[in-house]
Amino acid sequence: MKLLIAGVLFILTHITYSQTSVKGRVFDGETKEPLAGVSILVQNAQTGITTASDGTFTITSAQPLDSLEVRYIGYQSQKIKAHPGEPLNIGLVASVTTMKEVVVTASRDEQLRTDAPMAINKLSPTTLSDAKPTLIVELINKVPGVAMLNYNNEQHAMAIRQPMGTNAYFLYMEDGIPLRPMGVFNHNALIEMNILAISNIEVVKGPASSLYGPEAVGGVINFISQKPTAVPTARVGLQFDNFGYKRVQYGA
């Protein structure tokens, strides 16, 4: 029995003395502030620990603690030579990570359509003149991927690469200025457009909120007015129906 107890004590003593421990503290190399949650890994062993809130740590292992690796997000990793019984003071250096460049465009300046990072269609003055429209719907429907439905009650539905509807998903502008204030429902905004004063129509097919704000969730239609000519000209248009609707348009 005595031999058994002596053998157990010998084994426990051997295990105790075979384990080594290292204590230390990790801090920011510039500000000297302690760093919490830093990973301390033992090289060539599946053993590790993280630092406490004050940056301190104590790591114990049956494996040799000659080499430790210190890792922390936002800082450069370090490999430290450890000596059991000697505390470590580890100062980490912040690292600068270069990510892929992100370019955010927020400009309404003129640019080539081929250079614009979005799908844009434009109806030229020649197209508008050849169409000889009486309603704005006759022009909008000439744009591929765009469909407009006139309800004949001073309302309309619009679709730009999506199902037809009257939801306020689109921004309507004249010379870059919104036809309606932000948040106002646009189900009849285009009815007010003066066809005879339009020179070009630009249509952005798809979300353009980064350029034009939250109203441009589904797309943008911009009506560009005619520029003054050297020779004075004038045009007059008249619309009416059997229900008493009358409308006069003019352009100069």
ZADOMI-373420 format. One record per residue (C-alpha): chain; residue number from 0; x, y negated, z negated. Coordinates in pm, whole numbers, m for minus. Example, Ala and Ser with C-alpha at 12.3 -4.5 7.8 and 13.67 -1.06 7.14 Angstrom:
<sites>
('A'; 0; (1230; 450; m780))
('A'; 1; (1367; 106; m714))
</sites>
This chain:
<sites>
('A'; 0; (0; 0; 0))
('A'; 1; (284; m234; m86))
('A'; 2; (452; m154; 242))
('A'; 3; (130; m237; 430))
('A'; 4; (92; m574; 260))
('A'; 5; (455; m657; 323))
('A'; 6; (413; m567; 690))
('A'; 7; (108; m791; 728))
('A'; 8; (286; m1081; 561))
('A'; 9; (584; m1031; 787))
('A'; 10; (365; m1039; 1098))
('A'; 11; (179; m1354; 983))
('A'; 12; (505; m1523; 898))
('A'; 13; (643; m1433; 1239))
('A'; 14; (334; m1572; 1417))
('A'; 15; (343; m1891; 1211))
('A'; 16; (705; m1959; 1285))
('A'; 17; (663; m1875; 1653))
('A'; 18; (418; m2164; 1703))
('A'; 19; (555; m2512; 1767))
('A'; 20; (383; m2848; 1745))
('A'; 21; (446; m3193; 1880))
('A'; 22; (290; m3518; 1762))
('A'; 23; (280; m3845; 1943))
('A'; 24; (97; m4157; 2050))
('A'; 25; (m3; m4279; 2396))
('A'; 26; (m52; m4648; 2474))
('A'; 27; (m68; m4895; 2760))
('A'; 28; (287; m4978; 2859))
('A'; 29; (202; m5345; 2917))
('A'; 30; (m54; m5436; 2650))
('A'; 31; (57; m5175; 2393))
('A'; 32; (m309; m5094; 2333))
('A'; 33; (m378; m4728; 2239))
('A'; 34; (m535; m4511; 2508))
('A'; 35; (m806; m4264; 2411))
('A'; 36; (m891; m3953; 2609))
('A'; 37; (m549; m3912; 2770))
('A'; 38; (m483; m3552; 2879))
('A'; 39; (m169; m3392; 2735))
('A'; 40; (m87; m3067; 2917))
('A'; 41; (180; m2810; 2842))
('A'; 42; (376; m2726; 3154))
('A'; 43; (351; m2365; 3273))
('A'; 44; (78; m2289; 3016))
('A'; 45; (m299; m2319; 3007))
('A'; 46; (m289; m2538; 2698))
('A'; 47; (m379; m2900; 2656))
('A'; 48; (m536; m3165; 2436))
('A'; 49; (m667; m3522; 2462))
('A'; 50; (m569; m3821; 2254))
('A'; 51; (m790; m3958; 1978))
('A'; 52; (m941; m4306; 1968))
('A'; 53; (m618; m4446; 1828))
('A'; 54; (m410; m4281; 2101))
('A'; 55; (m255; m4018; 1875))
('A'; 56; (m235; m3646; 1941))
('A'; 57; (m103; m3326; 1791))
('A'; 58; (m54; m3028; 2016))
('A'; 59; (32; m2682; 1891))
('A'; 60; (119; m2388; 2109))
('A'; 61; (280; m2047; 2095))
('A'; 62; (450; m2140; 2422))
('A'; 63; (759; m2362; 2428))
('A'; 64; (669; m2732; 2430))
('A'; 65; (979; m2844; 2614))
('A'; 66; (787; m3021; 2892))
('A'; 67; (453; m3203; 2870))
('A'; 68; (251; m3372; 3143))
('A'; 69; (50; m3682; 3055))
('A'; 70; (m246; m3772; 3279))
('A'; 71; (m495; m4056; 3260))
('A'; 72; (m724; m4210; 3521))
('A'; 73; (m592; m4543; 3640))
('A'; 74; (m239; m4474; 3519))
('A'; 75; (64; m4302; 3663))
('A'; 76; (114; m3946; 3540))
('A'; 77; (431; m3873; 3346))
('A'; 78; (631; m3561; 3260))
('A'; 79; (785; m3584; 2914))
('A'; 80; (1063; m3378; 2758))
('A'; 81; (945; m3287; 2409))
('A'; 82; (1147; m3186; 2104))
('A'; 83; (955; m3018; 1823))
('A'; 84; (961; m3226; 1506))
('A'; 85; (1029; m3554; 1689))
('A'; 86; (723; m3781; 1744))
('A'; 87; (663; m3911; 2095))
('A'; 88; (572; m4266; 2190))
('A'; 89; (445; m4263; 2547))
('A'; 90; (374; m4584; 2735))
('A'; 91; (173; m4537; 3055))
('A'; 92; (199; m4768; 3354))
('A'; 93; (m117; m4869; 3538))
('A'; 94; (m136; m4743; 3895))
('A'; 95; (m276; m4921; 4199))
('A'; 96; (m472; m4691; 4429))
('A'; 97; (m512; m4804; 4789))
('A'; 98; (m846; m4692; 4925))
('A'; 99; (m975; m4709; 5280))
('A'; 100; (m1048; m5066; 5379))
('A'; 101; (m1415; m5163; 5357))
('A'; 102; (m1522; m5458; 5571))
('A'; 103; (m1850; m5627; 5480))
('A'; 104; (m1983; m5851; 5755))
('A'; 105; (m2195; m6145; 5645))
('A'; 106; (m2185; m6382; 5940))
('A'; 107; (m2443; m6507; 6186))
('A'; 108; (m2189; m6646; 6429))
('A'; 109; (m2217; m6563; 6796))
('A'; 110; (m2029; m6253; 6906))
('A'; 111; (m2025; m6005; 7191))
('A'; 112; (m2296; m5743; 7168))
('A'; 113; (m2033; m5473; 7223))
('A'; 114; (m1848; m5596; 6913))
('A'; 115; (m2153; m5596; 6685))
('A'; 116; (m2172; m5294; 6450))
('A'; 117; (m2544; m5244; 6512))
('A'; 118; (m2794; m5171; 6789))
('A'; 119; (m2897; m5497; 6955))
('A'; 120; (m3112; m5564; 7260))
('A'; 121; (m3161; m5896; 7431))
('A'; 122; (m3424; m6017; 7673))
('A'; 123; (m3270; m6275; 7906))
('A'; 124; (m3443; m6586; 8044))
('A'; 125; (m3474; m6408; 8380))
('A'; 126; (m3659; m6117; 8220))
('A'; 127; (m3892; m6353; 8038))
('A'; 128; (m3960; m6553; 8353))
('A'; 129; (m4028; m6246; 8567))
('A'; 130; (m4269; m6104; 8308))
('A'; 131; (m4496; m6410; 8321))
('A'; 132; (m4647; m6311; 7986))
('A'; 133; (m4973; m6434; 7844))
('A'; 134; (m4918; m6267; 7505))
('A'; 135; (m4606; m6214; 7297))
('A'; 136; (m4675; m5840; 7293))
('A'; 137; (m4598; m5826; 7665))
('A'; 138; (m4241; m5937; 7594))
('A'; 139; (m4172; m5736; 7280))
('A'; 140; (m4275; m5411; 7447))
('A'; 141; (m4002; m5456; 7709))
('A'; 142; (m3736; m5378; 7447))
('A'; 143; (m3640; m5007; 7437))
('A'; 144; (m3730; m4846; 7107))
('A'; 145; (m3967; m5127; 7010))
('A'; 146; (m4346; m5119; 7027))
('A'; 147; (m4597; m5385; 6931))
('A'; 148; (m4973; m5347; 6912))
('A'; 149; (m5202; m5650; 6926))
('A'; 150; (m5522; m5603; 6727))
('A'; 151; (m5696; m5900; 6897))
('A'; 152; (m5784; m6042; 6555))
('A'; 153; (m5471; m6252; 6508))
('A'; 154; (m5290; m5951; 6364))
('A'; 155; (m5039; m5709; 6505))
('A'; 156; (m4857; m5386; 6420))
('A'; 157; (m4488; m5330; 6486))
('A'; 158; (m4258; m5032; 6529))
('A'; 159; (m3880; m5047; 6569))
('A'; 160; (m3748; m4691; 6580))
('A'; 161; (m4015; m4581; 6333))
('A'; 162; (m4393; m4516; 6318))
('A'; 163; (m4631; m4799; 6396))
('A'; 164; (m4751; m5000; 6099))
('A'; 165; (m4826; m5340; 5951))
('A'; 166; (m4578; m5315; 5664))
('A'; 167; (m4341; m5605; 5609))
('A'; 168; (m4033; m5415; 5723))
('A'; 169; (m3919; m5664; 5987))
('A'; 170; (m3785; m6016; 5982))
('A'; 171; (m3909; m6256; 6249))
('A'; 172; (m3700; m6565; 6314))
('A'; 173; (m3692; m6864; 6546))
('A'; 174; (m3341; m6992; 6617))
('A'; 175; (m3216; m6801; 6313))
('A'; 176; (m3477; m6947; 6077))
('A'; 177; (m3741; m6711; 5928))
('A'; 178; (m4093; m6779; 6051))
('A'; 179; (m4237; m6703; 5708))
('A'; 180; (m4103; m6754; 5355))
('A'; 181; (m3951; m6456; 5178))
('A'; 182; (m4213; m6215; 5048))
('A'; 183; (m4494; m6336; 5275))
('A'; 184; (m4661; m6055; 5472))
('A'; 185; (m4570; m6077; 5842))
('A'; 186; (m4859; m5890; 6004))
('A'; 187; (m4953; m6197; 6209))
('A'; 188; (m4631; m6399; 6223))
('A'; 189; (m4569; m6345; 6596))
('A'; 190; (m4916; m6462; 6693))
('A'; 191; (m4797; m6814; 6618))
('A'; 192; (m4501; m6799; 6858))
('A'; 193; (m4500; m7041; 7150))
('A'; 194; (m4412; m6820; 7448))
('A'; 195; (m4340; m7111; 7679))
('A'; 196; (m4065; m7245; 7451))
('A'; 197; (m3871; m6917; 7431))
('A'; 198; (m3542; m6877; 7618))
('A'; 199; (m3411; m6545; 7481))
('A'; 200; (m3527; m6273; 7246))
('A'; 201; (m3276; m6077; 7039))
('A'; 202; (m3380; m5759; 6860))
('A'; 203; (m3171; m5586; 6594))
('A'; 204; (m3292; m5228; 6574))
('A'; 205; (m3229; m5096; 6227))
('A'; 206; (m3158; m5227; 5876))
('A'; 207; (m2984; m5565; 5867))
('A'; 208; (m3036; m5674; 5506))
('A'; 209; (m2665; m5741; 5453))
('A'; 210; (m2692; m6021; 5710))
('A'; 211; (m3047; m6149; 5676))
('A'; 212; (m3172; m6049; 5331))
('A'; 213; (m3434; m5804; 5200))
('A'; 214; (m3694; m5889; 5465))
('A'; 215; (m3486; m5716; 5736))
('A'; 216; (m3531; m5360; 5610))
('A'; 217; (m3640; m5219; 5946))
('A'; 218; (m3500; m5472; 6192))
('A'; 219; (m3487; m5833; 6308))
('A'; 220; (m3647; m6016; 6599))
('A'; 221; (m3498; m6357; 6673))
('A'; 222; (m3663; m6592; 6922))
('A'; 223; (m3422; m6844; 7072))
('A'; 224; (m3572; m7169; 7193))
('A'; 225; (m3498; m7325; 7530))
('A'; 226; (m3230; m7591; 7549))
('A'; 227; (m3301; m7934; 7696))
('A'; 228; (m3245; m7956; 8071))
('A'; 229; (m3089; m8235; 8273))
('A'; 230; (m3409; m8269; 8474))
('A'; 231; (m3725; m8311; 8264))
('A'; 232; (m3966; m8019; 8306))
('A'; 233; (m4291; m7921; 8145))
('A'; 234; (m4513; m7614; 8131))
('A'; 235; (m4860; m7570; 7990))
('A'; 236; (m5044; m7247; 7908))
('A'; 237; (m5407; m7195; 7806))
('A'; 238; (m5564; m6890; 7643))
('A'; 239; (m5932; m6831; 7568))
('A'; 240; (m6182; m6548; 7542))
('A'; 241; (m6556; m6484; 7525))
('A'; 242; (m6558; m6510; 7146))
('A'; 243; (m6457; m6874; 7130))
('A'; 244; (m6082; m6824; 7094))
('A'; 245; (m5880; m7106; 7251))
('A'; 246; (m5510; m7172; 7247))
('A'; 247; (m5291; m7420; 7430))
('A'; 248; (m4913; m7374; 7464))
('A'; 249; (m4662; m7606; 7621))
('A'; 250; (m4290; m7618; 7680))
('A'; 251; (m4066; m7903; 7784))
</sites>
